[in-house]
Amino acid sequence: MTESPALDDAMVCRELVELVTDYLEGALTPAQHARFAAHLAMCPPCGEYVDQIRRTVQAVGRVGATPVGPAERAVLLALFRQWRDQSAD
């Protein structure tokens, strides 16, 4: 039996959203997975979100691993950071 994460280390919904792809792909570390699972156990809306993402991936399929060039990567990262900063307000 594993211990549940300490309250100070509890995952918040926003972090779960950021990690959902890694979770579905089995790419979380054991510690991240434990925190993710603990959050899902106590947050039904996040459980619904994960199920929606899972169903979306199943319906649409996977996008091929096409390399992203440095310029496109910089644009995408800038857009993500802008979105993140606006969401924090």
N, CA, C and O atoms as a CHARMM CRD file, in Angstrom:
* protein
*
  356
    1    1 MET  N      0.84600  -1.17800   0.00000 PROA 1      0.00000
    2    1 MET  CA     0.00000   0.00000   0.00000 PROA 1      0.00000
    3    1 MET  C      0.88700   1.23600   0.00000 PROA 1      0.00000
    4    1 MET  O      1.83800   1.31900   0.77700 PROA 1      0.00000
    5    2 THR  N      0.58000   2.19900  -0.87100 PROA 2      0.00000
    6    2 THR  CA     1.36900   3.41900  -0.90900 PROA 2      0.00000
    7    2 THR  C      0.70400   4.48100  -0.05400 PROA 2      0.00000
    8    2 THR  O     -0.51500   4.50100   0.11700 PROA 2      0.00000
    9    3 GLU  N      1.52500   5.34800   0.47000 PROA 3      0.00000
   10    3 GLU  CA     0.99200   6.44300   1.27200 PROA 3      0.00000
   11    3 GLU  C      0.43100   7.51200   0.35200 PROA 3      0.00000
   12    3 GLU  O      0.93100   7.71100  -0.75500 PROA 3      0.00000
   13    4 SER  N     -0.60200   8.19500   0.80700 PROA 4      0.00000
   14    4 SER  CA    -1.11700   9.29900   0.01000 PROA 4      0.00000
   15    4 SER  C     -0.18500  10.48900   0.18600 PROA 4      0.00000
   16    4 SER  O      0.47400  10.61700   1.21800 PROA 4      0.00000
   17    5 PRO  N     -0.12800  11.36500  -0.82400 PROA 5      0.00000
   18    5 PRO  CA     0.78500  12.49800  -0.73500 PROA 5      0.00000
   19    5 PRO  C      0.42900  13.40200   0.43200 PROA 5      0.00000
   20    5 PRO  O     -0.73400  13.51300   0.81700 PROA 5      0.00000
   21    6 ALA  N      1.43000  14.03400   0.97900 PROA 6      0.00000
   22    6 ALA  CA     1.20400  14.99300   2.05800 PROA 6      0.00000
   23    6 ALA  C      0.36100  16.14200   1.52100 PROA 6      0.00000
   24    6 ALA  O      0.41300  16.45800   0.33300 PROA 6      0.00000
   25    7 LEU  N     -0.41200  16.76100   2.40200 PROA 7      0.00000
   26    7 LEU  CA    -1.28500  17.84900   1.99000 PROA 7      0.00000
   27    7 LEU  C     -0.50100  18.95600   1.30900 PROA 7      0.00000
   28    7 LEU  O     -0.98300  19.55000   0.34400 PROA 7      0.00000
   29    8 ASP  N      0.70400  19.24300   1.79700 PROA 8      0.00000
   30    8 ASP  CA     1.53000  20.28100   1.19300 PROA 8      0.00000
   31    8 ASP  C      1.92900  19.92400  -0.23000 PROA 8      0.00000
   32    8 ASP  O      2.20900  20.81000  -1.03700 PROA 8      0.00000
   33    9 ASP  N      1.95700  18.64700  -0.54000 PROA 9      0.00000
   34    9 ASP  CA     2.39600  18.16400  -1.84400 PROA 9      0.00000
   35    9 ASP  C      1.20200  17.79500  -2.73600 PROA 9      0.00000
   36    9 ASP  O      1.38900  17.23100  -3.81300 PROA 9      0.00000
   37   10 ALA  N     -0.00600  18.10600  -2.29800 PROA 10     0.00000
   38   10 ALA  CA    -1.19000  17.73700  -3.06100 PROA 10     0.00000
   39   10 ALA  C     -1.21500  18.47900  -4.39700 PROA 10     0.00000
   40   10 ALA  O     -0.87500  19.65900  -4.47900 PROA 10     0.00000
   41   11 MET  N     -1.61600  17.77400  -5.41200 PROA 11     0.00000
   42   11 MET  CA    -1.70700  18.35000  -6.74300 PROA 11     0.00000
   43   11 MET  C     -2.95200  19.21500  -6.82700 PROA 11     0.00000
   44   11 MET  O     -3.99200  18.87300  -6.26400 PROA 11     0.00000
   45   12 VAL  N     -2.84900  20.32200  -7.52000 PROA 12     0.00000
   46   12 VAL  CA    -3.99800  21.18200  -7.76400 PROA 12     0.00000
   47   12 VAL  C     -4.49900  20.92100  -9.18300 PROA 12     0.00000
   48   12 VAL  O     -3.77200  20.36900 -10.01000 PROA 12     0.00000
   49   13 CYS  N     -5.72200  21.31200  -9.45900 PROA 13     0.00000
   50   13 CYS  CA    -6.35200  21.04200 -10.74500 PROA 13     0.00000
   51   13 CYS  C     -5.51100  21.55300 -11.91900 PROA 13     0.00000
   52   13 CYS  O     -5.36300  20.86600 -12.93000 PROA 13     0.00000
   53   14 ARG  N     -4.98500  22.71600 -11.78100 PROA 14     0.00000
   54   14 ARG  CA    -4.20700  23.30600 -12.87900 PROA 14     0.00000
   55   14 ARG  C     -2.98500  22.44100 -13.22300 PROA 14     0.00000
   56   14 ARG  O     -2.66000  22.26800 -14.39800 PROA 14     0.00000
   57   15 GLU  N     -2.32400  21.90900 -12.22200 PROA 15     0.00000
   58   15 GLU  CA    -1.16900  21.04400 -12.46800 PROA 15     0.00000
   59   15 GLU  C     -1.61100  19.75000 -13.14800 PROA 15     0.00000
   60   15 GLU  O     -0.93000  19.25300 -14.04400 PROA 15     0.00000
   61   16 LEU  N     -2.75100  19.20700 -12.72100 PROA 16     0.00000
   62   16 LEU  CA    -3.27300  18.00600 -13.34500 PROA 16     0.00000
   63   16 LEU  C     -3.51600  18.24000 -14.83300 PROA 16     0.00000
   64   16 LEU  O     -3.16500  17.39700 -15.65800 PROA 16     0.00000
   65   17 VAL  N     -4.10900  19.36800 -15.17600 PROA 17     0.00000
   66   17 VAL  CA    -4.37800  19.69100 -16.57900 PROA 17     0.00000
   67   17 VAL  C     -3.07900  19.73000 -17.37500 PROA 17     0.00000
   68   17 VAL  O     -3.02900  19.26500 -18.51400 PROA 17     0.00000
   69   18 GLU  N     -2.03100  20.28200 -16.77600 PROA 18     0.00000
   70   18 GLU  CA    -0.74700  20.37400 -17.46200 PROA 18     0.00000
   71   18 GLU  C     -0.09600  19.00200 -17.65800 PROA 18     0.00000
   72   18 GLU  O      0.70800  18.82700 -18.57400 PROA 18     0.00000
   73   19 LEU  N     -0.43700  18.02700 -16.80200 PROA 19     0.00000
   74   19 LEU  CA     0.19900  16.71500 -16.85500 PROA 19     0.00000
   75   19 LEU  C     -0.66300  15.62600 -17.48700 PROA 19     0.00000
   76   19 LEU  O     -0.22900  14.47800 -17.58100 PROA 19     0.00000
   77   20 VAL  N     -1.87500  15.96500 -17.92100 PROA 20     0.00000
   78   20 VAL  CA    -2.80200  14.92600 -18.37000 PROA 20     0.00000
   79   20 VAL  C     -2.26400  14.13100 -19.55400 PROA 20     0.00000
   80   20 VAL  O     -2.47600  12.92000 -19.60900 PROA 20     0.00000
   81   21 THR  N     -1.59000  14.75100 -20.48500 PROA 21     0.00000
   82   21 THR  CA    -1.04800  14.01900 -21.63400 PROA 21     0.00000
   83   21 THR  C      0.00000  13.01600 -21.18100 PROA 21     0.00000
   84   21 THR  O     -0.01300  11.86100 -21.60700 PROA 21     0.00000
   85   22 ASP  N      0.90700  13.45800 -20.31600 PROA 22     0.00000
   86   22 ASP  CA     1.92600  12.53600 -19.80000 PROA 22     0.00000
   87   22 ASP  C      1.27100  11.38400 -19.03400 PROA 22     0.00000
   88   22 ASP  O      1.72500  10.24400 -19.12300 PROA 22     0.00000
   89   23 TYR  N      0.21900  11.67400 -18.29000 PROA 23     0.00000
   90   23 TYR  CA    -0.49800  10.63500 -17.55200 PROA 23     0.00000
   91   23 TYR  C     -1.07200   9.59500 -18.51300 PROA 23     0.00000
   92   23 TYR  O     -0.89700   8.39200 -18.31800 PROA 23     0.00000
   93   24 LEU  N     -1.75800  10.07200 -19.55000 PROA 24     0.00000
   94   24 LEU  CA    -2.38700   9.15500 -20.49400 PROA 24     0.00000
   95   24 LEU  C     -1.37200   8.35200 -21.29600 PROA 24     0.00000
   96   24 LEU  O     -1.66600   7.24800 -21.75200 PROA 24     0.00000
   97   25 GLU  N     -0.18300   8.90800 -21.46600 PROA 25     0.00000
   98   25 GLU  CA     0.86800   8.20400 -22.19900 PROA 25     0.00000
   99   25 GLU  C      1.75500   7.36300 -21.28000 PROA 25     0.00000
  100   25 GLU  O      2.69300   6.71900 -21.75000 PROA 25     0.00000
  101   26 GLY  N      1.46800   7.36200 -19.98000 PROA 26     0.00000
  102   26 GLY  CA     2.26000   6.58100 -19.03500 PROA 26     0.00000
  103   26 GLY  C      3.65200   7.14300 -18.82100 PROA 26     0.00000
  104   26 GLY  O      4.58600   6.40000 -18.51900 PROA 26     0.00000
  105   27 ALA  N      3.79600   8.45600 -18.97700 PROA 27     0.00000
  106   27 ALA  CA     5.11900   9.07900 -18.90600 PROA 27     0.00000
  107   27 ALA  C      5.39400   9.80100 -17.58300 PROA 27     0.00000
  108   27 ALA  O      6.42800  10.45500 -17.45000 PROA 27     0.00000
  109   28 LEU  N      4.50300   9.69500 -16.61600 PROA 28     0.00000
  110   28 LEU  CA     4.73600  10.34800 -15.32500 PROA 28     0.00000
  111   28 LEU  C      5.72000   9.52000 -14.50200 PROA 28     0.00000
  112   28 LEU  O      5.79000   8.29900 -14.63600 PROA 28     0.00000
  113   29 THR  N      6.46700  10.20000 -13.66000 PROA 29     0.00000
  114   29 THR  CA     7.30900   9.48900 -12.70200 PROA 29     0.00000
  115   29 THR  C      6.38200   8.81400 -11.68700 PROA 29     0.00000
  116   29 THR  O      5.21400   9.19000 -11.58600 PROA 29     0.00000
  117   30 PRO  N      6.87000   7.84200 -10.94700 PROA 30     0.00000
  118   30 PRO  CA     6.02100   7.21900  -9.92200 PROA 30     0.00000
  119   30 PRO  C      5.45100   8.23700  -8.92300 PROA 30     0.00000
  120   30 PRO  O      4.29200   8.13100  -8.52000 PROA 30     0.00000
  121   31 ALA  N      6.25700   9.21000  -8.53200 PROA 31     0.00000
  122   31 ALA  CA     5.77700  10.22800  -7.57900 PROA 31     0.00000
  123   31 ALA  C      4.69400  11.09900  -8.21600 PROA 31     0.00000
  124   31 ALA  O      3.68500  11.39800  -7.57600 PROA 31     0.00000
  125   32 GLN  N      4.89400  11.50400  -9.46400 PROA 32     0.00000
  126   32 GLN  CA     3.88200  12.30300 -10.15400 PROA 32     0.00000
  127   32 GLN  C      2.59500  11.49500 -10.31900 PROA 32     0.00000
  128   32 GLN  O      1.49500  12.01500 -10.12800 PROA 32     0.00000
  129   33 HSD  N      2.74300  10.23300 -10.67100 PROA 33     0.00000
  130   33 HSD  CA     1.57400   9.37900 -10.86000 PROA 33     0.00000
  131   33 HSD  C      0.78700   9.24500  -9.56000 PROA 33     0.00000
  132   33 HSD  O     -0.44300   9.29400  -9.57400 PROA 33     0.00000
  133   34 ALA  N      1.47700   9.07800  -8.45000 PROA 34     0.00000
  134   34 ALA  CA     0.80300   8.96200  -7.15800 PROA 34     0.00000
  135   34 ALA  C      0.03400  10.23900  -6.82500 PROA 34     0.00000
  136   34 ALA  O     -1.10400  10.18200  -6.35900 PROA 34     0.00000
  137   35 ARG  N      0.65800  11.38300  -7.06500 PROA 35     0.00000
  138   35 ARG  CA    -0.02000  12.66100  -6.79900 PROA 35     0.00000
  139   35 ARG  C     -1.21500  12.83900  -7.73500 PROA 35     0.00000
  140   35 ARG  O     -2.26900  13.31500  -7.31500 PROA 35     0.00000
  141   36 PHE  N     -1.05100  12.46000  -8.99400 PROA 36     0.00000
  142   36 PHE  CA    -2.12000  12.56500  -9.98900 PROA 36     0.00000
  143   36 PHE  C     -3.30400  11.69500  -9.56400 PROA 36     0.00000
  144   36 PHE  O     -4.44700  12.15200  -9.54500 PROA 36     0.00000
  145   37 ALA  N     -3.01600  10.43300  -9.22400 PROA 37     0.00000
  146   37 ALA  CA    -4.06900   9.51000  -8.81800 PROA 37     0.00000
  147   37 ALA  C     -4.77300   9.98200  -7.54400 PROA 37     0.00000
  148   37 ALA  O     -5.99300   9.86200  -7.42800 PROA 37     0.00000
  149   38 ALA  N     -4.01700  10.51200  -6.60000 PROA 38     0.00000
  150   38 ALA  CA    -4.61400  11.02200  -5.35800 PROA 38     0.00000
  151   38 ALA  C     -5.55700  12.18400  -5.65800 PROA 38     0.00000
  152   38 ALA  O     -6.62800  12.29300  -5.06100 PROA 38     0.00000
  153   39 HSD  N     -5.15400  13.04600  -6.58100 PROA 39     0.00000
  154   39 HSD  CA    -6.02200  14.17500  -6.93200 PROA 39     0.00000
  155   39 HSD  C     -7.29000  13.67100  -7.61400 PROA 39     0.00000
  156   39 HSD  O     -8.38800  14.13400  -7.30600 PROA 39     0.00000
  157   40 LEU  N     -7.14200  12.72500  -8.53900 PROA 40     0.00000
  158   40 LEU  CA    -8.32500  12.18200  -9.21700 PROA 40     0.00000
  159   40 LEU  C     -9.30400  11.56400  -8.21800 PROA 40     0.00000
  160   40 LEU  O    -10.51900  11.67400  -8.38700 PROA 40     0.00000
  161   41 ALA  N     -8.78100  10.92200  -7.19000 PROA 41     0.00000
  162   41 ALA  CA    -9.62500  10.27100  -6.19100 PROA 41     0.00000
  163   41 ALA  C    -10.46700  11.26600  -5.40700 PROA 41     0.00000
  164   41 ALA  O    -11.53200  10.91300  -4.90300 PROA 41     0.00000
  165   42 MET  N    -10.00300  12.50500  -5.29900 PROA 42     0.00000
  166   42 MET  CA   -10.74200  13.48900  -4.49800 PROA 42     0.00000
  167   42 MET  C    -11.41000  14.57400  -5.32800 PROA 42     0.00000
  168   42 MET  O    -12.08700  15.43700  -4.77000 PROA 42     0.00000
  169   43 CYS  N    -11.23600  14.55400  -6.66300 PROA 43     0.00000
  170   43 CYS  CA   -11.75500  15.64800  -7.49700 PROA 43     0.00000
  171   43 CYS  C    -12.52400  15.08400  -8.69300 PROA 43     0.00000
  172   43 CYS  O    -11.94300  14.88400  -9.75900 PROA 43     0.00000
  173   44 PRO  N    -13.81900  14.82900  -8.52900 PROA 44     0.00000
  174   44 PRO  CA   -14.60600  14.29200  -9.63600 PROA 44     0.00000
  175   44 PRO  C    -14.54600  15.12600 -10.92900 PROA 44     0.00000
  176   44 PRO  O    -14.50500  14.53800 -12.01000 PROA 44     0.00000
  177   45 PRO  N    -14.53800  16.46700 -10.86500 PROA 45     0.00000
  178   45 PRO  CA   -14.43900  17.22100 -12.12400 PROA 45     0.00000
  179   45 PRO  C    -13.15000  16.91400 -12.90200 PROA 45     0.00000
  180   45 PRO  O    -13.17300  16.86000 -14.13200 PROA 45     0.00000
  181   46 CYS  N    -12.04000  16.71600 -12.20400 PROA 46     0.00000
  182   46 CYS  CA   -10.79400  16.37400 -12.89600 PROA 46     0.00000
  183   46 CYS  C    -10.87700  14.97000 -13.48100 PROA 46     0.00000
  184   46 CYS  O    -10.32700  14.71000 -14.55100 PROA 46     0.00000
  185   47 GLY  N    -11.55600  14.07100 -12.79200 PROA 47     0.00000
  186   47 GLY  CA   -11.76800  12.73400 -13.33800 PROA 47     0.00000
  187   47 GLY  C    -12.55400  12.79600 -14.64100 PROA 47     0.00000
  188   47 GLY  O    -12.23800  12.09100 -15.60000 PROA 47     0.00000
  189   48 GLU  N    -13.58100  13.64300 -14.66900 PROA 48     0.00000
  190   48 GLU  CA   -14.36700  13.83200 -15.89300 PROA 48     0.00000
  191   48 GLU  C    -13.49800  14.43400 -16.99500 PROA 48     0.00000
  192   48 GLU  O    -13.60200  14.03700 -18.15500 PROA 48     0.00000
  193   49 TYR  N    -12.64200  15.39100 -16.63300 PROA 49     0.00000
  194   49 TYR  CA   -11.74700  16.01000 -17.60900 PROA 49     0.00000
  195   49 TYR  C    -10.80500  14.97000 -18.22000 PROA 49     0.00000
  196   49 TYR  O    -10.64000  14.91900 -19.43900 PROA 49     0.00000
  197   50 VAL  N    -10.19600  14.15000 -17.38300 PROA 50     0.00000
  198   50 VAL  CA    -9.27600  13.12300 -17.87600 PROA 50     0.00000
  199   50 VAL  C    -10.02200  12.16300 -18.80500 PROA 50     0.00000
  200   50 VAL  O     -9.49300  11.77600 -19.84700 PROA 50     0.00000
  201   51 ASP  N    -11.23500  11.78200 -18.43800 PROA 51     0.00000
  202   51 ASP  CA   -12.02000  10.89300 -19.30000 PROA 51     0.00000
  203   51 ASP  C    -12.34800  11.56400 -20.63600 PROA 51     0.00000
  204   51 ASP  O    -12.32400  10.90600 -21.67600 PROA 51     0.00000
  205   52 GLN  N    -12.64900  12.85300 -20.62100 PROA 52     0.00000
  206   52 GLN  CA   -12.92600  13.57300 -21.86500 PROA 52     0.00000
  207   52 GLN  C    -11.69400  13.59400 -22.76900 PROA 52     0.00000
  208   52 GLN  O    -11.79800  13.36900 -23.97500 PROA 52     0.00000
  209   53 ILE  N    -10.53900  13.86400 -22.18500 PROA 53     0.00000
  210   53 ILE  CA    -9.30600  13.89100 -22.97200 PROA 53     0.00000
  211   53 ILE  C     -9.01000  12.50000 -23.51700 PROA 53     0.00000
  212   53 ILE  O     -8.62700  12.35600 -24.67800 PROA 53     0.00000
  213   54 ARG  N     -9.18300  11.48600 -22.69600 PROA 54     0.00000
  214   54 ARG  CA    -8.95400  10.10100 -23.13000 PROA 54     0.00000
  215   54 ARG  C     -9.85900   9.75700 -24.31400 PROA 54     0.00000
  216   54 ARG  O     -9.40100   9.18300 -25.30300 PROA 54     0.00000
  217   55 ARG  N    -11.14600  10.10900 -24.21100 PROA 55     0.00000
  218   55 ARG  CA   -12.08600   9.82400 -25.30300 PROA 55     0.00000
  219   55 ARG  C    -11.73000  10.61800 -26.55900 PROA 55     0.00000
  220   55 ARG  O    -11.86500  10.11300 -27.67400 PROA 55     0.00000
  221   56 THR  N    -11.27800  11.84900 -26.38200 PROA 56     0.00000
  222   56 THR  CA   -10.88300  12.66200 -27.53000 PROA 56     0.00000
  223   56 THR  C     -9.71300  12.03400 -28.26600 PROA 56     0.00000
  224   56 THR  O     -9.71300  11.95300 -29.49400 PROA 56     0.00000
  225   57 VAL  N     -8.72000  11.59200 -27.51600 PROA 57     0.00000
  226   57 VAL  CA    -7.54600  10.94900 -28.12500 PROA 57     0.00000
  227   57 VAL  C     -7.97600   9.68300 -28.85900 PROA 57     0.00000
  228   57 VAL  O     -7.49800   9.41500 -29.96100 PROA 57     0.00000
  229   58 GLN  N     -8.86200   8.91300 -28.26700 PROA 58     0.00000
  230   58 GLN  CA    -9.32400   7.68400 -28.91000 PROA 58     0.00000
  231   58 GLN  C    -10.10100   7.98700 -30.18900 PROA 58     0.00000
  232   58 GLN  O     -9.98100   7.26300 -31.17600 PROA 58     0.00000
  233   59 ALA  N    -10.90100   9.06100 -30.17200 PROA 59     0.00000
  234   59 ALA  CA   -11.72000   9.39200 -31.33500 PROA 59     0.00000
  235   59 ALA  C    -10.89800   9.99300 -32.46900 PROA 59     0.00000
  236   59 ALA  O    -11.14200   9.70500 -33.64100 PROA 59     0.00000
  237   60 VAL  N     -9.95100  10.80600 -32.12800 PROA 60     0.00000
  238   60 VAL  CA    -9.18200  11.52700 -33.13300 PROA 60     0.00000
  239   60 VAL  C     -7.93500  10.76100 -33.54000 PROA 60     0.00000
  240   60 VAL  O     -7.47200  10.88200 -34.67400 PROA 60     0.00000
  241   61 GLY  N     -7.40500   9.99700 -32.64800 PROA 61     0.00000
  242   61 GLY  CA    -6.16400   9.29100 -32.91600 PROA 61     0.00000
  243   61 GLY  C     -4.98400  10.13700 -32.48400 PROA 61     0.00000
  244   61 GLY  O     -5.13800  11.19100 -31.86600 PROA 61     0.00000
  245   62 ARG  N     -3.83300   9.66200 -32.81500 PROA 62     0.00000
  246   62 ARG  CA    -2.61000  10.35600 -32.41000 PROA 62     0.00000
  247   62 ARG  C     -2.04400  11.13000 -33.57600 PROA 62     0.00000
  248   62 ARG  O     -2.10800  10.69700 -34.72700 PROA 62     0.00000
  249   63 VAL  N     -1.50400  12.25400 -33.26500 PROA 63     0.00000
  250   63 VAL  CA    -0.81600  13.05700 -34.25800 PROA 63     0.00000
  251   63 VAL  C      0.59400  12.49200 -34.39300 PROA 63     0.00000
  252   63 VAL  O      1.24400  12.17400 -33.39800 PROA 63     0.00000
  253   64 GLY  N      1.05100  12.37300 -35.61200 PROA 64     0.00000
  254   64 GLY  CA     2.39300  11.85000 -35.84200 PROA 64     0.00000
  255   64 GLY  C      3.45200  12.74300 -35.22300 PROA 64     0.00000
  256   64 GLY  O      3.24700  13.94200 -35.03600 PROA 64     0.00000
  257   65 ALA  N      4.56600  12.14700 -34.91400 PROA 65     0.00000
  258   65 ALA  CA     5.66100  12.88400 -34.29400 PROA 65     0.00000
  259   65 ALA  C      6.46600  13.59000 -35.37400 PROA 65     0.00000
  260   65 ALA  O      7.48100  13.07900 -35.84800 PROA 65     0.00000
  261   66 THR  N      6.00100  14.76300 -35.75100 PROA 66     0.00000
  262   66 THR  CA     6.69500  15.56700 -36.74000 PROA 66     0.00000
  263   66 THR  C      7.55600  16.58300 -36.00000 PROA 66     0.00000
  264   66 THR  O      7.05100  17.31100 -35.14500 PROA 66     0.00000
  265   67 PRO  N      8.82400  16.64400 -36.31000 PROA 67     0.00000
  266   67 PRO  CA     9.68100  17.61000 -35.62200 PROA 67     0.00000
  267   67 PRO  C      9.19100  19.04500 -35.83000 PROA 67     0.00000
  268   67 PRO  O      8.74400  19.42000 -36.91400 PROA 67     0.00000
  269   68 VAL  N      9.28800  19.81700 -34.77900 PROA 68     0.00000
  270   68 VAL  CA     8.91200  21.23000 -34.84000 PROA 68     0.00000
  271   68 VAL  C     10.20800  22.02900 -34.90700 PROA 68     0.00000
  272   68 VAL  O     11.12400  21.82300 -34.11200 PROA 68     0.00000
  273   69 GLY  N     10.26500  22.93300 -35.86000 PROA 69     0.00000
  274   69 GLY  CA    11.45900  23.75500 -36.01800 PROA 69     0.00000
  275   69 GLY  C     11.61800  24.74000 -34.87600 PROA 69     0.00000
  276   69 GLY  O     10.66200  24.99900 -34.14400 PROA 69     0.00000
  277   70 PRO  N     12.80400  25.29100 -34.71300 PROA 70     0.00000
  278   70 PRO  CA    13.07200  26.22200 -33.61900 PROA 70     0.00000
  279   70 PRO  C     12.15900  27.45300 -33.63900 PROA 70     0.00000
  280   70 PRO  O     11.72100  27.90700 -32.58200 PROA 70     0.00000
  281   71 ALA  N     11.86900  27.99100 -34.80700 PROA 71     0.00000
  282   71 ALA  CA    11.01700  29.18600 -34.88700 PROA 71     0.00000
  283   71 ALA  C      9.59100  28.85600 -34.44300 PROA 71     0.00000
  284   71 ALA  O      8.98800  29.60100 -33.67000 PROA 71     0.00000
  285   72 GLU  N      9.05500  27.73600 -34.93500 PROA 72     0.00000
  286   72 GLU  CA     7.69900  27.33400 -34.55500 PROA 72     0.00000
  287   72 GLU  C      7.62400  27.01600 -33.07000 PROA 72     0.00000
  288   72 GLU  O      6.65200  27.36000 -32.39800 PROA 72     0.00000
  289   73 ARG  N      8.66100  26.35600 -32.56400 PROA 73     0.00000
  290   73 ARG  CA     8.71100  26.02700 -31.13500 PROA 73     0.00000
  291   73 ARG  C      8.69700  27.29800 -30.29100 PROA 73     0.00000
  292   73 ARG  O      7.98500  27.37100 -29.29000 PROA 73     0.00000
  293   74 ALA  N      9.47300  28.29000 -30.68800 PROA 74     0.00000
  294   74 ALA  CA     9.53100  29.55700 -29.94500 PROA 74     0.00000
  295   74 ALA  C      8.16400  30.24000 -29.93700 PROA 74     0.00000
  296   74 ALA  O      7.73800  30.77700 -28.91500 PROA 74     0.00000
  297   75 VAL  N      7.47700  30.21600 -31.08400 PROA 75     0.00000
  298   75 VAL  CA     6.14200  30.82700 -31.16100 PROA 75     0.00000
  299   75 VAL  C      5.17400  30.08600 -30.24900 PROA 75     0.00000
  300   75 VAL  O      4.42700  30.71300 -29.49800 PROA 75     0.00000
  301   76 LEU  N      5.18000  28.76400 -30.30800 PROA 76     0.00000
  302   76 LEU  CA     4.27400  27.98300 -29.46400 PROA 76     0.00000
  303   76 LEU  C      4.54400  28.19500 -27.98500 PROA 76     0.00000
  304   76 LEU  O      3.61000  28.34600 -27.19800 PROA 76     0.00000
  305   77 LEU  N      5.81100  28.20900 -27.60300 PROA 77     0.00000
  306   77 LEU  CA     6.14800  28.44500 -26.20000 PROA 77     0.00000
  307   77 LEU  C      5.72200  29.84600 -25.75300 PROA 77     0.00000
  308   77 LEU  O      5.22500  30.01700 -24.63900 PROA 77     0.00000
  309   78 ALA  N      5.91100  30.82800 -26.60100 PROA 78     0.00000
  310   78 ALA  CA     5.50100  32.19500 -26.25900 PROA 78     0.00000
  311   78 ALA  C      3.97800  32.26800 -26.07900 PROA 78     0.00000
  312   78 ALA  O      3.49200  32.90700 -25.14600 PROA 78     0.00000
  313   79 LEU  N      3.24000  31.62000 -26.96300 PROA 79     0.00000
  314   79 LEU  CA     1.77400  31.61000 -26.83900 PROA 79     0.00000
  315   79 LEU  C      1.33200  30.90300 -25.56700 PROA 79     0.00000
  316   79 LEU  O      0.42300  31.37000 -24.88000 PROA 79     0.00000
  317   80 PHE  N      1.96600  29.78500 -25.25200 PROA 80     0.00000
  318   80 PHE  CA     1.62000  29.06700 -24.03200 PROA 80     0.00000
  319   80 PHE  C      1.90300  29.92400 -22.80000 PROA 80     0.00000
  320   80 PHE  O      1.07800  30.00900 -21.89000 PROA 80     0.00000
  321   81 ARG  N      3.07400  30.55400 -22.77900 PROA 81     0.00000
  322   81 ARG  CA     3.42100  31.38900 -21.61900 PROA 81     0.00000
  323   81 ARG  C      2.45900  32.56400 -21.48300 PROA 81     0.00000
  324   81 ARG  O      2.07700  32.93200 -20.37200 PROA 81     0.00000
  325   82 GLN  N      2.07000  33.14700 -22.60300 PROA 82     0.00000
  326   82 GLN  CA     1.11000  34.25400 -22.56700 PROA 82     0.00000
  327   82 GLN  C     -0.22500  33.77300 -22.01100 PROA 82     0.00000
  328   82 GLN  O     -0.83300  34.43500 -21.17000 PROA 82     0.00000
  329   83 TRP  N     -0.67300  32.61700 -22.48700 PROA 83     0.00000
  330   83 TRP  CA    -1.92600  32.05800 -21.99800 PROA 83     0.00000
  331   83 TRP  C     -1.83000  31.77000 -20.49900 PROA 83     0.00000
  332   83 TRP  O     -2.74100  32.09600 -19.73900 PROA 83     0.00000
  333   84 ARG  N     -0.71600  31.15400 -20.07900 PROA 84     0.00000
  334   84 ARG  CA    -0.52500  30.81200 -18.67300 PROA 84     0.00000
  335   84 ARG  C     -0.53700  32.05900 -17.80200 PROA 84     0.00000
  336   84 ARG  O     -1.18200  32.08100 -16.75400 PROA 84     0.00000
  337   85 ASP  N      0.17300  33.09900 -18.23300 PROA 85     0.00000
  338   85 ASP  CA     0.25200  34.32800 -17.45900 PROA 85     0.00000
  339   85 ASP  C     -1.10500  35.01000 -17.37000 PROA 85     0.00000
  340   85 ASP  O     -1.44800  35.56200 -16.32400 PROA 85     0.00000
  341   86 GLN  N     -1.88300  34.98200 -18.44600 PROA 86     0.00000
  342   86 GLN  CA    -3.22800  35.58200 -18.43400 PROA 86     0.00000
  343   86 GLN  C     -4.15600  34.78500 -17.54500 PROA 86     0.00000
  344   86 GLN  O     -5.01900  35.35200 -16.87500 PROA 86     0.00000
  345   87 SER  N     -3.98600  33.48200 -17.53400 PROA 87     0.00000
  346   87 SER  CA    -4.84300  32.61700 -16.71100 PROA 87     0.00000
  347   87 SER  C     -4.56500  32.80500 -15.22700 PROA 87     0.00000
  348   87 SER  O     -5.44400  32.59000 -14.39200 PROA 87     0.00000
  349   88 ALA  N     -3.34400  33.20500 -14.90300 PROA 88     0.00000
  350   88 ALA  CA    -2.95400  33.38100 -13.50400 PROA 88     0.00000
  351   88 ALA  C     -3.55900  34.64400 -12.90000 PROA 88     0.00000
  352   88 ALA  O     -3.65000  34.77300 -11.68000 PROA 88     0.00000
  353   89 ASP  N     -3.96600  35.56100 -13.74800 PROA 89     0.00000
  354   89 ASP  CA    -4.53000  36.83500 -13.24600 PROA 89     0.00000
  355   89 ASP  C     -5.86000  36.67900 -12.61500 PROA 89     0.00000
  356   89 ASP  O     -6.44400  37.66000 -12.15500 PROA 89     0.00000
